[in-house]
């Protein structure tokens, strides 16, 4: 039912569009629009900030970035189904993304970033007409929907900084126009689908700050950001020299292994960050006129190469590198300990050689308040005693 008064005879489309603008004003935009569209007789009767109309008098663009929007989007927003561009980013919108978004069959760009949306990513926004979908910095949960394959024209997807879980859909690699994927800052697990590495259109991938594992094949992308995940595979010695088209590589904060002491004639490279891994050898010498940053610090690099173009101080302790190379031990409080030494004295902890660190055993018998987690130095003392006892027994 219309909230308007003094309404003349209108087309049904005009009535529905005015109702949508009225609901947006009442629910979200009282502090931004100086005019109340609830009294309009046509959707484009008067000029509203951020609302643009086509030559036929229908709303075609909503550009409401930084519009002090609050509250939940009304379902009637779907009545503005001729909209091509929608910028609702950088506001304080809450609640879930309405299912009525499926009405936007002409929508080309959808920006909902930097709000407070919750719930799952709905199928309703997987629109074949979209070229840009930006949901960055919200509170969205659940997995990336398989319906993402409906985005047949998509060029850019950004789900950065949400609370998404599950694996990366293999179907992403089938989107033939997709150039840019930003899935950083979530809780994604599993490996990167092979289909992404073979995608003919993909140019940039950011997966930093997730819980991803597995291997990283060679690629023709221009930028790859895989830092701060759980990768622990070995990087083949010929992997980086084959990345001639890459301009930005960030593998820092993982457990990658392999010898990186080689020349890297990567003429397009701007940044290379391999820091805080388990790489061995000597620092590489990168040949690139446009190189702005190269960091290989906090690795197991044995030789200081004075000709290297990369920063290499400080490195991990030599003892730690030797411990890591053993492959069966963990580095704990400056000691290289066996898995049995840990589990014997505290069954709630285990040594994971893949990450060379202590991990917590999730079980009813191991409550989060265990003193071994809160007092790691006490555990170290116990391990020292255990090792001393083992040495004494070995001498008898």
TILO-611996 format. One record per residue (C-alpha): residue number from 1; residue in three letters; x, y, z. Coordinates in Angstrom, 1 decimal. Layout:
<lumkols>
{NUM, 'ALA', {X, Y, Z}}
...
</lumkols>
This chain:
<lumkols>
{1, 'UNK', {0.0, 0.0, 0.0}}
{2, 'UNK', {1.3, 3.4, -1.0}}
{3, 'UNK', {2.4, 5.9, 1.8}}
{4, 'UNK', {1.9, 8.8, -0.6}}
{5, 'UNK', {-0.8, 11.4, -0.5}}
{6, 'UNK', {-2.4, 13.3, -3.3}}
{7, 'UNK', {-1.3, 10.7, -5.8}}
{8, 'UNK', {-2.2, 11.0, -9.4}}
{9, 'UNK', {-2.9, 8.1, -11.8}}
{10, 'UNK', {0.6, 6.5, -12.3}}
{11, 'UNK', {2.0, 3.5, -14.1}}
{12, 'UNK', {2.5, 0.5, -11.8}}
{13, 'UNK', {6.3, 0.7, -12.3}}
{14, 'UNK', {6.4, 4.3, -11.2}}
{15, 'UNK', {4.3, 3.5, -8.1}}
{16, 'UNK', {6.6, 0.7, -7.1}}
{17, 'UNK', {9.7, 2.8, -7.6}}
{18, 'UNK', {8.3, 5.7, -5.4}}
{19, 'UNK', {7.4, 3.2, -2.7}}
{20, 'UNK', {11.0, 1.9, -2.8}}
{21, 'UNK', {12.4, 5.4, -2.4}}
{22, 'UNK', {9.9, 6.1, 0.4}}
{23, 'UNK', {11.0, 3.0, 2.3}}
{24, 'UNK', {14.6, 3.9, 1.8}}
{25, 'UNK', {13.9, 7.3, 3.3}}
{26, 'UNK', {11.9, 6.0, 6.2}}
{27, 'UNK', {14.3, 3.1, 7.1}}
{28, 'UNK', {17.8, 4.3, 6.0}}
{29, 'UNK', {18.1, 7.9, 4.7}}
{30, 'UNK', {16.2, 10.3, 6.9}}
{31, 'UNK', {19.5, 12.1, 7.7}}
{32, 'UNK', {20.7, 12.3, 4.1}}
{33, 'UNK', {17.8, 13.3, 1.9}}
{34, 'UNK', {16.4, 16.7, 2.5}}
{35, 'UNK', {13.2, 15.8, 0.6}}
{36, 'UNK', {10.7, 13.2, 1.5}}
{37, 'UNK', {10.0, 11.0, -1.6}}
{38, 'UNK', {6.9, 9.6, 0.1}}
{39, 'UNK', {5.0, 12.5, -1.3}}
{40, 'UNK', {6.4, 12.2, -4.9}}
{41, 'UNK', {4.0, 11.4, -7.7}}
{42, 'UNK', {6.9, 10.2, -9.9}}
{43, 'UNK', {10.2, 8.6, -8.8}}
{44, 'UNK', {12.3, 11.3, -10.5}}
{45, 'UNK', {9.9, 14.2, -9.7}}
{46, 'UNK', {12.5, 16.0, -7.6}}
{47, 'UNK', {16.3, 15.6, -7.3}}
{48, 'UNK', {17.4, 13.3, -4.5}}
{49, 'UNK', {21.1, 13.2, -3.5}}
{50, 'UNK', {22.7, 10.1, -5.0}}
{51, 'UNK', {19.7, 9.1, -7.1}}
{52, 'UNK', {20.0, 9.3, -10.9}}
{53, 'UNK', {17.3, 8.7, -13.5}}
{54, 'UNK', {17.3, 7.7, -17.2}}
{55, 'UNK', {15.6, 9.6, -20.0}}
{56, 'UNK', {12.4, 7.7, -19.4}}
{57, 'UNK', {12.1, 9.0, -15.8}}
{58, 'UNK', {13.1, 5.8, -14.0}}
{59, 'UNK', {15.8, 5.3, -11.4}}
{60, 'UNK', {18.9, 3.9, -13.1}}
{61, 'UNK', {21.8, 4.6, -10.5}}
{62, 'UNK', {22.0, 4.7, -6.7}}
{63, 'UNK', {25.2, 6.3, -5.6}}
{64, 'UNK', {24.9, 6.5, -1.9}}
{65, 'UNK', {28.4, 6.1, -0.6}}
{66, 'UNK', {29.0, 7.7, 2.7}}
{67, 'UNK', {25.3, 8.6, 2.9}}
{68, 'UNK', {25.0, 7.9, 6.7}}
{69, 'UNK', {22.6, 5.0, 5.9}}
{70, 'UNK', {21.6, 3.0, 8.9}}
{71, 'UNK', {19.2, 0.1, 9.6}}
{72, 'UNK', {18.2, -2.8, 7.3}}
{73, 'UNK', {17.6, -2.4, 3.6}}
{74, 'UNK', {13.8, -2.8, 2.8}}
{75, 'UNK', {12.7, -5.6, 0.6}}
{76, 'UNK', {11.0, -3.0, -1.7}}
{77, 'UNK', {14.5, -1.9, -2.9}}
{78, 'UNK', {14.0, -4.6, -5.5}}
{79, 'UNK', {11.3, -2.4, -7.1}}
{80, 'UNK', {14.2, -0.2, -8.5}}
{81, 'UNK', {14.8, -3.0, -11.0}}
{82, 'UNK', {16.1, -0.7, -13.7}}
{83, 'UNK', {19.2, 0.2, -11.6}}
{84, 'UNK', {22.5, -0.3, -13.4}}
{85, 'UNK', {25.0, 1.0, -10.8}}
{86, 'UNK', {24.5, 0.6, -7.0}}
{87, 'UNK', {26.9, 2.1, -4.5}}
{88, 'UNK', {25.7, 1.6, -0.9}}
{89, 'UNK', {29.3, 1.2, 0.5}}
{90, 'UNK', {30.8, 2.9, 3.5}}
{91, 'UNK', {27.5, 3.2, 5.5}}
{92, 'UNK', {26.1, 1.5, 8.6}}
{93, 'UNK', {23.7, -0.9, 7.1}}
{94, 'UNK', {22.8, -4.0, 9.1}}
{95, 'UNK', {20.9, -7.2, 8.7}}
{96, 'UNK', {20.9, -9.6, 5.8}}
{97, 'UNK', {21.1, -8.8, 2.1}}
{98, 'UNK', {17.5, -8.9, 0.8}}
{99, 'UNK', {16.4, -11.7, -1.5}}
{100, 'UNK', {14.7, -9.0, -3.6}}
{101, 'UNK', {18.1, -8.2, -5.1}}
{102, 'UNK', {17.3, -11.0, -7.6}}
{103, 'UNK', {15.1, -8.4, -9.4}}
{104, 'UNK', {18.1, -6.3, -10.5}}
{105, 'UNK', {18.5, -8.0, -13.9}}
{106, 'UNK', {20.3, -5.0, -15.4}}
{107, 'UNK', {22.6, -4.4, -12.5}}
{108, 'UNK', {26.3, -4.0, -13.6}}
{109, 'UNK', {28.1, -3.0, -10.4}}
{110, 'UNK', {27.1, -3.7, -6.8}}
{111, 'UNK', {29.1, -2.2, -3.9}}
{112, 'UNK', {28.0, -3.1, -0.4}}
{113, 'UNK', {31.4, -2.9, 1.2}}
{114, 'UNK', {32.2, -1.4, 4.7}}
{115, 'UNK', {28.8, -2.0, 6.3}}
{116, 'UNK', {27.6, -4.4, 8.9}}
{117, 'UNK', {25.7, -7.0, 6.9}}
{118, 'UNK', {25.3, -10.4, 8.4}}
{119, 'UNK', {24.2, -13.9, 7.4}}
{120, 'UNK', {25.2, -15.9, 4.3}}
{121, 'UNK', {26.0, -14.5, 0.9}}
{122, 'UNK', {22.6, -14.9, -0.8}}
{123, 'UNK', {22.0, -16.5, -4.2}}
{124, 'UNK', {19.9, -13.4, -5.0}}
{125, 'UNK', {23.0, -11.3, -5.8}}
{126, 'UNK', {24.6, -13.9, -8.1}}
{127, 'UNK', {23.3, -11.9, -11.1}}
{128, 'UNK', {24.5, -12.7, -14.7}}
{129, 'UNK', {24.6, -9.0, -15.5}}
{130, 'UNK', {27.2, -8.1, -12.8}}
{131, 'UNK', {30.7, -7.1, -13.7}}
{132, 'UNK', {31.7, -6.0, -10.2}}
{133, 'UNK', {30.6, -7.5, -6.8}}
{134, 'UNK', {32.1, -5.9, -3.7}}
{135, 'UNK', {31.1, -7.2, -0.2}}
{136, 'UNK', {34.3, -6.2, 1.5}}
{137, 'UNK', {34.5, -5.6, 5.3}}
{138, 'UNK', {31.1, -6.9, 6.5}}
{139, 'UNK', {30.2, -9.8, 8.9}}
{140, 'UNK', {29.1, -12.3, 6.3}}
{141, 'UNK', {29.4, -16.0, 7.3}}
{142, 'UNK', {29.0, -19.4, 5.7}}
{143, 'UNK', {30.6, -20.6, 2.6}}
{144, 'UNK', {30.9, -19.1, -0.9}}
{145, 'UNK', {27.8, -20.3, -2.7}}
{146, 'UNK', {28.0, -22.6, -5.7}}
{147, 'UNK', {25.6, -20.2, -7.4}}
{148, 'UNK', {28.7, -18.0, -8.0}}
{149, 'UNK', {28.8, -19.7, -11.4}}
{150, 'UNK', {25.8, -17.5, -12.4}}
{151, 'UNK', {28.2, -14.5, -12.5}}
{152, 'UNK', {28.9, -15.1, -16.2}}
{153, 'UNK', {30.0, -11.5, -16.9}}
{154, 'UNK', {31.9, -10.9, -13.6}}
{155, 'UNK', {35.3, -9.2, -13.8}}
{156, 'UNK', {36.0, -8.5, -10.1}}
{157, 'UNK', {34.9, -10.3, -6.9}}
{158, 'UNK', {35.8, -8.9, -3.5}}
{159, 'UNK', {34.7, -10.7, -0.3}}
{160, 'UNK', {37.7, -9.4, 1.7}}
{161, 'UNK', {37.5, -9.2, 5.5}}
{162, 'UNK', {34.4, -11.2, 6.4}}
{163, 'UNK', {33.9, -14.4, 8.3}}
{164, 'UNK', {33.5, -16.8, 5.4}}
{165, 'UNK', {34.5, -20.5, 5.9}}
{166, 'UNK', {34.7, -23.6, 3.8}}
{167, 'UNK', {36.7, -24.1, 0.7}}
{168, 'UNK', {37.2, -22.0, -2.5}}
{169, 'UNK', {34.7, -23.2, -5.1}}
{170, 'UNK', {36.3, -24.9, -8.1}}
{171, 'UNK', {33.6, -23.2, -10.2}}
{172, 'UNK', {35.5, -19.9, -9.9}}
{173, 'UNK', {37.9, -21.0, -12.5}}
{174, 'UNK', {35.0, -21.4, -15.0}}
{175, 'UNK', {34.2, -17.6, -15.0}}
{176, 'UNK', {35.9, -16.6, -18.2}}
{177, 'UNK', {35.9, -12.9, -17.6}}
{178, 'UNK', {37.0, -12.9, -14.0}}
{179, 'UNK', {40.3, -10.9, -13.6}}
{180, 'UNK', {40.4, -10.0, -9.9}}
{181, 'UNK', {39.6, -12.1, -6.8}}
{182, 'UNK', {39.9, -10.8, -3.3}}
{183, 'UNK', {39.1, -13.4, -0.6}}
{184, 'UNK', {41.6, -12.3, 2.0}}
{185, 'UNK', {40.8, -12.0, 5.7}}
{186, 'UNK', {38.4, -14.9, 6.1}}
{187, 'UNK', {38.5, -18.5, 7.5}}
{188, 'UNK', {38.8, -20.4, 4.2}}
{189, 'UNK', {40.4, -23.8, 4.3}}
{190, 'UNK', {41.6, -26.4, 1.9}}
{191, 'UNK', {43.7, -25.8, -1.2}}
{192, 'UNK', {43.5, -23.4, -4.1}}
{193, 'UNK', {41.5, -25.0, -6.9}}
{194, 'UNK', {43.6, -26.0, -9.9}}
{195, 'UNK', {41.0, -24.3, -12.1}}
{196, 'UNK', {42.1, -20.9, -10.9}}
{197, 'UNK', {45.7, -21.5, -11.9}}
{198, 'UNK', {44.6, -22.4, -15.4}}
{199, 'UNK', {42.1, -19.6, -15.8}}
{200, 'UNK', {42.9, -17.7, -19.0}}
{201, 'UNK', {41.5, -14.4, -17.7}}
{202, 'UNK', {42.6, -14.2, -14.0}}
{203, 'UNK', {45.2, -11.6, -13.3}}
{204, 'UNK', {45.3, -11.0, -9.5}}
{205, 'UNK', {44.5, -13.2, -6.6}}
{206, 'UNK', {44.5, -12.2, -2.9}}
{207, 'UNK', {44.0, -15.0, -0.3}}
{208, 'UNK', {46.1, -13.6, 2.5}}
{209, 'UNK', {45.0, -14.2, 6.1}}
{210, 'UNK', {43.1, -17.5, 5.7}}
{211, 'UNK', {43.8, -21.1, 6.7}}
{212, 'UNK', {44.7, -22.5, 3.2}}
{213, 'UNK', {47.1, -25.4, 2.6}}
{214, 'UNK', {48.4, -27.3, -0.4}}
{215, 'UNK', {50.7, -26.4, -3.3}}
{216, 'UNK', {51.1, -23.4, -5.5}}
{217, 'UNK', {51.6, -24.2, -9.2}}
{218, 'UNK', {53.1, -21.7, -11.6}}
{219, 'UNK', {50.8, -19.1, -13.1}}
{220, 'UNK', {50.5, -16.2, -15.6}}
{221, 'UNK', {48.9, -13.9, -13.1}}
{222, 'UNK', {50.2, -10.4, -12.4}}
{223, 'UNK', {49.7, -10.4, -8.6}}
{224, 'UNK', {49.5, -13.2, -6.0}}
{225, 'UNK', {49.0, -12.6, -2.3}}
{226, 'UNK', {49.1, -15.9, -0.2}}
{227, 'UNK', {50.7, -14.5, 2.9}}
{228, 'UNK', {49.7, -15.6, 6.4}}
{229, 'UNK', {48.1, -18.9, 5.6}}
{230, 'UNK', {49.1, -22.5, 6.5}}
{231, 'UNK', {51.0, -23.5, 3.4}}
{232, 'UNK', {53.9, -25.8, 4.2}}
{233, 'UNK', {54.7, -27.3, 0.8}}
{234, 'UNK', {58.1, -27.1, -1.0}}
{235, 'UNK', {58.4, -24.5, -3.7}}
{236, 'UNK', {60.3, -26.0, -6.7}}
{237, 'UNK', {63.6, -24.2, -7.6}}
{238, 'UNK', {62.2, -23.3, -11.1}}
{239, 'UNK', {58.9, -22.0, -9.7}}
{240, 'UNK', {59.7, -18.3, -9.4}}
{241, 'UNK', {61.8, -17.9, -12.5}}
{242, 'UNK', {58.8, -19.0, -14.5}}
{243, 'UNK', {56.6, -16.2, -13.1}}
{244, 'UNK', {57.8, -13.7, -15.6}}
{245, 'UNK', {54.5, -11.8, -15.8}}
{246, 'UNK', {54.1, -11.3, -12.0}}
{247, 'UNK', {54.6, -7.8, -10.6}}
{248, 'UNK', {53.7, -8.6, -6.9}}
{249, 'UNK', {54.4, -11.8, -5.0}}
{250, 'UNK', {53.7, -12.2, -1.3}}
{251, 'UNK', {54.2, -15.7, 0.3}}
{252, 'UNK', {55.2, -14.4, 3.7}}
{253, 'UNK', {54.1, -15.8, 7.1}}
{254, 'UNK', {53.7, -19.4, 5.9}}
{255, 'UNK', {55.9, -22.6, 6.2}}
{256, 'UNK', {57.0, -22.7, 2.5}}
{257, 'UNK', {60.3, -24.6, 1.9}}
{258, 'UNK', {62.8, -24.8, -0.8}}
{259, 'UNK', {66.1, -23.3, -2.0}}
{260, 'UNK', {65.8, -19.7, -3.2}}
{261, 'UNK', {69.5, -19.1, -3.9}}
{262, 'UNK', {69.3, -18.3, -7.6}}
{263, 'UNK', {69.0, -15.3, -10.0}}
{264, 'UNK', {65.5, -14.2, -10.6}}
{265, 'UNK', {65.2, -12.3, -13.9}}
{266, 'UNK', {61.7, -11.1, -13.3}}
{267, 'UNK', {61.6, -7.8, -15.2}}
{268, 'UNK', {58.0, -7.0, -14.3}}
{269, 'UNK', {58.5, -7.5, -10.5}}
{270, 'UNK', {57.7, -4.6, -8.2}}
{271, 'UNK', {57.4, -6.4, -4.8}}
{272, 'UNK', {58.6, -9.8, -3.6}}
{273, 'UNK', {58.0, -10.9, 0.0}}
{274, 'UNK', {59.1, -14.4, 1.0}}
{275, 'UNK', {59.8, -13.5, 4.7}}
{276, 'UNK', {58.9, -15.7, 7.7}}
{277, 'UNK', {59.0, -19.0, 5.9}}
{278, 'UNK', {61.5, -21.9, 5.9}}
{279, 'UNK', {63.3, -21.2, 2.7}}
{280, 'UNK', {67.0, -22.2, 2.5}}
{281, 'UNK', {70.0, -21.3, 0.5}}
{282, 'UNK', {71.3, -17.7, 0.1}}
{283, 'UNK', {69.2, -14.6, -0.7}}
{284, 'UNK', {68.2, -14.4, -4.4}}
{285, 'UNK', {69.4, -11.7, -6.7}}
{286, 'UNK', {66.3, -10.2, -8.4}}
{287, 'UNK', {66.8, -8.4, -11.7}}
{288, 'UNK', {64.0, -5.9, -12.2}}
{289, 'UNK', {64.2, -2.2, -12.9}}
{290, 'UNK', {60.9, -1.5, -11.2}}
{291, 'UNK', {61.7, -3.4, -8.0}}
{292, 'UNK', {60.5, -1.5, -5.0}}
{293, 'UNK', {60.6, -4.0, -2.2}}
{294, 'UNK', {62.2, -7.4, -1.7}}
{295, 'UNK', {62.1, -9.1, 1.7}}
{296, 'UNK', {63.4, -12.6, 2.5}}
{297, 'UNK', {64.1, -12.1, 6.2}}
{298, 'UNK', {63.2, -14.6, 8.8}}
{299, 'UNK', {64.1, -17.7, 6.8}}
{300, 'UNK', {66.7, -20.4, 7.1}}
{301, 'UNK', {69.2, -18.7, 4.8}}
{302, 'UNK', {72.7, -19.9, 5.6}}
{303, 'UNK', {74.9, -17.6, 3.5}}
{304, 'UNK', {74.8, -13.8, 3.4}}
{305, 'UNK', {74.9, -12.9, -0.3}}
{306, 'UNK', {76.3, -9.3, -0.5}}
{307, 'UNK', {75.1, -9.0, -4.1}}
{308, 'UNK', {71.5, -9.8, -3.2}}
{309, 'UNK', {68.8, -7.1, -3.8}}
{310, 'UNK', {66.7, -8.5, -1.0}}
{311, 'UNK', {66.6, -7.7, 2.7}}
{312, 'UNK', {67.9, -10.6, 4.8}}
{313, 'UNK', {68.2, -9.6, 8.4}}
{314, 'UNK', {67.4, -10.9, 10.9}}
{315, 'UNK', {67.2, -14.6, 10.0}}
{316, 'UNK', {65.8, -17.5, 12.0}}
{317, 'UNK', {68.3, -19.1, 14.5}}
{318, 'UNK', {70.5, -21.7, 12.9}}
{319, 'UNK', {69.5, -24.2, 15.5}}
{320, 'UNK', {65.8, -23.7, 14.7}}
{321, 'UNK', {66.5, -24.2, 11.0}}
{322, 'UNK', {68.3, -27.4, 11.7}}
{323, 'UNK', {65.4, -28.6, 13.9}}
{324, 'UNK', {63.0, -27.8, 11.1}}
{325, 'UNK', {65.1, -29.6, 8.5}}
{326, 'UNK', {64.9, -32.7, 10.7}}
{327, 'UNK', {61.2, -33.0, 9.9}}
{328, 'UNK', {60.1, -34.9, 13.0}}
{329, 'UNK', {60.6, -32.3, 15.7}}
{330, 'UNK', {59.2, -29.0, 17.0}}
{331, 'UNK', {60.9, -25.8, 18.0}}
{332, 'UNK', {59.5, -24.9, 21.4}}
{333, 'UNK', {60.9, -22.0, 23.6}}
{334, 'UNK', {64.3, -22.3, 21.9}}
{335, 'UNK', {64.5, -26.1, 22.1}}
{336, 'UNK', {64.2, -28.8, 19.5}}
{337, 'UNK', {62.0, -31.4, 21.0}}
{338, 'UNK', {60.5, -34.7, 19.8}}
{339, 'UNK', {56.8, -35.3, 19.5}}
{340, 'UNK', {57.0, -38.1, 22.1}}
{341, 'UNK', {58.6, -35.7, 24.7}}
{342, 'UNK', {55.6, -33.4, 24.4}}
{343, 'UNK', {52.7, -35.9, 24.3}}
{344, 'UNK', {54.2, -38.0, 27.2}}
{345, 'UNK', {53.9, -35.1, 29.7}}
{346, 'UNK', {50.8, -33.4, 28.3}}
{347, 'UNK', {48.5, -35.5, 26.1}}
{348, 'UNK', {46.5, -32.3, 25.4}}
{349, 'UNK', {49.4, -31.0, 23.3}}
{350, 'UNK', {51.0, -32.5, 20.2}}
{351, 'UNK', {54.0, -31.6, 18.1}}
{352, 'UNK', {53.1, -30.9, 14.4}}
{353, 'UNK', {56.3, -31.2, 12.4}}
{354, 'UNK', {54.6, -29.6, 9.3}}
{355, 'UNK', {54.4, -26.3, 11.2}}
{356, 'UNK', {57.2, -27.0, 13.7}}
{357, 'UNK', {54.9, -25.8, 16.5}}
{358, 'UNK', {52.8, -27.1, 19.4}}
{359, 'UNK', {49.1, -27.5, 18.7}}
{360, 'UNK', {46.2, -28.1, 21.0}}
{361, 'UNK', {44.3, -31.3, 21.0}}
{362, 'UNK', {40.5, -30.5, 20.7}}
{363, 'UNK', {38.7, -33.0, 22.9}}
{364, 'UNK', {36.5, -33.0, 26.0}}
{365, 'UNK', {39.5, -34.1, 28.1}}
{366, 'UNK', {41.4, -31.0, 27.1}}
{367, 'UNK', {39.7, -27.9, 28.3}}
{368, 'UNK', {40.9, -24.5, 27.0}}
{369, 'UNK', {42.1, -23.5, 30.5}}
{370, 'UNK', {44.9, -26.1, 30.5}}
{371, 'UNK', {47.9, -24.8, 32.3}}
{372, 'UNK', {50.2, -26.1, 29.6}}
{373, 'UNK', {48.9, -23.5, 27.2}}
{374, 'UNK', {48.9, -20.7, 29.7}}
{375, 'UNK', {52.4, -21.5, 31.0}}
{376, 'UNK', {54.6, -22.6, 28.1}}
{377, 'UNK', {57.7, -22.1, 30.1}}
{378, 'UNK', {56.6, -24.7, 32.6}}
{379, 'UNK', {56.2, -27.2, 29.8}}
{380, 'UNK', {59.7, -26.4, 28.6}}
{381, 'UNK', {61.1, -27.1, 32.1}}
{382, 'UNK', {59.4, -30.5, 32.1}}
{383, 'UNK', {60.8, -31.3, 28.7}}
{384, 'UNK', {64.3, -30.4, 29.8}}
{385, 'UNK', {63.9, -32.7, 32.8}}
{386, 'UNK', {62.7, -35.4, 30.5}}
{387, 'UNK', {65.7, -35.0, 28.2}}
{388, 'UNK', {68.1, -35.1, 31.1}}
{389, 'UNK', {66.6, -38.2, 32.4}}
{390, 'UNK', {66.8, -39.8, 29.0}}
{391, 'UNK', {70.5, -38.9, 28.8}}
{392, 'UNK', {71.2, -40.3, 32.3}}
{393, 'UNK', {69.4, -43.6, 31.5}}
{394, 'UNK', {71.3, -43.8, 28.2}}
{395, 'UNK', {74.6, -43.8, 30.1}}
{396, 'UNK', {73.7, -46.8, 32.2}}
</lumkols>
